Amino acid sequence: MMFEYIRIKEGLFQKKFDFVAKTNLVFSERNSRGKTSLLRFLLYSIGYNIPSTKGFRFDICSTETGIRTKKGLIVLRRQNNDFITADFNGVKKTYILPDQASYLHSIIFESNNKNILENILGVIYTDQEKGWTLLNRGTVIGNIHFNIEELLRGLSDCDCDDLLDKEKELSRELSKCRQMLKVAEYREKYAAEINSLVLDTEEEKQAAEINRLSLLLKSLKEELKRIDDNISDNKRFKEYVANLKILVKSPDGSVFPLSENDISGLEESIDLLVAKRKMLAAKIKSLYDRIAEKEKKYVRDEEDKTLFKMENILETIDKKIATLPISSSVIKSEIHKTEARLKEIRQAISSKTMSDSRLINSLYGNMVKYATELGVGSNKSLSPKYLFTSNLKELTGAVLHKLVFSFRLAYLIELEKKLGLKLPIILDSPSGKEIDAENMKIMMNILRRDFSDNQIIIASIYDDFFSDFNKIEIFNRLIE
Amino acid sequence: MIKDRRATGTMFGFDFQVNAAIFLMLENIRELQSIRLEGEEDIDINLEGNRKIIAQAKSVVRSSDDFSNVRANLKKALETLSEADSKINPEKLIYITNSLNPFKDEESRKIFYGPTKRSFSDLPVSAQNIIKEYLNKINTPLNAKKLYVYFFPFETDDDEERYKVVVDKIRRFLLQLNIADTVSEIKLHNIWNSEIFRSGVKKDKSAYLKKKNIIWPIIVIETDINNIKEDDVMDGLGIDIGIYEEIAEIYKNLINSSCERFEFLTKVLYDYNLFCSRGKSSKSHIKFIDTHWEKYKDEFSMDNMNSELTENLTKIIMYNIIRRMRSIKKIKEGTNL
């Protein structure tokens, strides 16, 4: 897949930019001329949710982009954030954004795999700001993320959705438990301060009693509902049998009609339920009365208290927290349990993700090859596990920059194998802040040598590393 | 218990009427069809075969030492009973009271110390004479051959003391039905006293309380899933009582529902019936559960339930279904419902 052209219209002004199949350099002598904007427009114009650059509102511009796929030329037109149209072989289709973006992308990139589609951008596009520090997990741009595990699952057609859902659920539970722990610890601290966890004020006792009775009431009402449901069920069964109009042969040979009263035990089961219900209803009524009485008394007492305004709101909250029946040790043990389960699930996800060892070895092999060329590692210093590292702090700017480059190319190779097509490589400021001329040469060499069949689009203020390229020069503004 | 038990005359009188009704009902339980309380004193009992018993309940708050009104009570009761006799022609006429000296007569007072029932002819002569004197003054006096005088102690504000006789009578009734170890006489008295006999009366003063409305609450209590004999559970089902209680608590809705829904319980009873037709013993239900639980276990197994839990749960449900059926049968037969 490659970009052929993009036409950008801003109000009365518009400009068309053409791209070639090989290397394209978006160049300007000075900074802040619009190079990044052009690259971002390319992605915006094919349906991605790209944030506008400073001083430029994408959603008031309209774009028309021609991309060439195996199937032919697709012309994409976008005027705002809400929808995009695709013209292909004379057929025009409209896609609502962002909901249907993935349908469009599945046509462009010829894949239906959700994990792949969500992570393609992170492979082909390296943003000037975040791109050169995105090694294997993080933000590509805006709210588009990249995650190596997701990509691997996509490339190996692995389905972990159930496990992933479970993981999310457990993480939520864990976070809730941790919040509760904070409250419990606060409560214990407060209780230690006032030296007692015992509810010793009358009103707290009343409130606790009302709560207890209300809970009891709730459970009795649930029981009542169950009984009512079963009474209905049984009565319906009775009717059903009666309506069947069956004639029964008795042992002595005579025939008699089966009536609802002939079913052994049916009438009794209904009688029992009705009696139970009556007793339960009486219990519930008496409980209601008790609660109402207590509440009346409680409200009266509360009203008396406010006359004196003895407590300020913080004291009230503290007292109420003191009445909460939570203990930090119970919650801690719950947290441990949940953490253990979460760990299990994550291990399961991880082992499923890594199950395709051929894929991982190939990915590793390419990453090490480029890392070695760039002098940031070798197969001795980097193990396959390094693909999944989270330890970026110890990497300096230049080292990280070059590693990112190696990783990115390794991803690209596997992705292209899977999709069976070539993808464009879009790099914004590959020289970054830290890369010297020597390293830049090596990086460009790698591209020229191993990715000669890919369309390459680079934005840079340097043009001396390239030969034989399509120069798109931006002088003052992107659209002039 | 009764909420507002100030010993005022009316409340006390009403309380006595209810308990006298319970007392009389238990006496006639097998033949009882319905019972009605009217006003504060009347008790009408309908027996099988269209026979009736009419009773007048007269009480005194300080029954051991206040005899100022007993004669007046007696006179009024005899008048009312006479009226009933001529109108309805009941089988029995009963004057029931808590006074230790209902005739205010030193001679006869000796016989009234524990629960007492005396037909007219069994009363001391002095008491008979007092009655005859009142009857002579009535236009259509009752037939003395039908008259009975009942007494039982009913006094003080302390529940245990006040209700001791009636509660004891209930206990003996439960023993007769062979359910005294699973049904508490105090609980049953509470339900009869506070709910059944009062709610019926409160709503419609002339409504008859049917026997089934009196007896079914006993069955409800007896068949509660938490109301089991430890031996049955441990030796029979082979389940530790602690485990039974735990399962019954956690799964109480499921267990109760399975025992209540006819569509399911009939399956178990059908199979049980078939099983018993081949020969029944006192331990049939245990053998049946042991050999058939696996048939029903799929109804109750849920995700993450281990097999032991499924087995125990299934057995508990089957046990309760069969026990329920047997209890219903036993109590209905015992009370002739």
Interface residues (C-beta under 8 A of the other chain):
Chain A: E222 E223 R226 I227 N230 D233 N234 F237 I263 S264 G265 L266 E268 S269 I270 D271 L272 L273 V274 A275 K276 K278 M279 A282
Chain B: I191 E195 S199 K212 N213 W216 P217 I219 V220 T223 N253 N256 S257 E260 R261 F262 E263 L265 T266 L269 R324 M325 I328
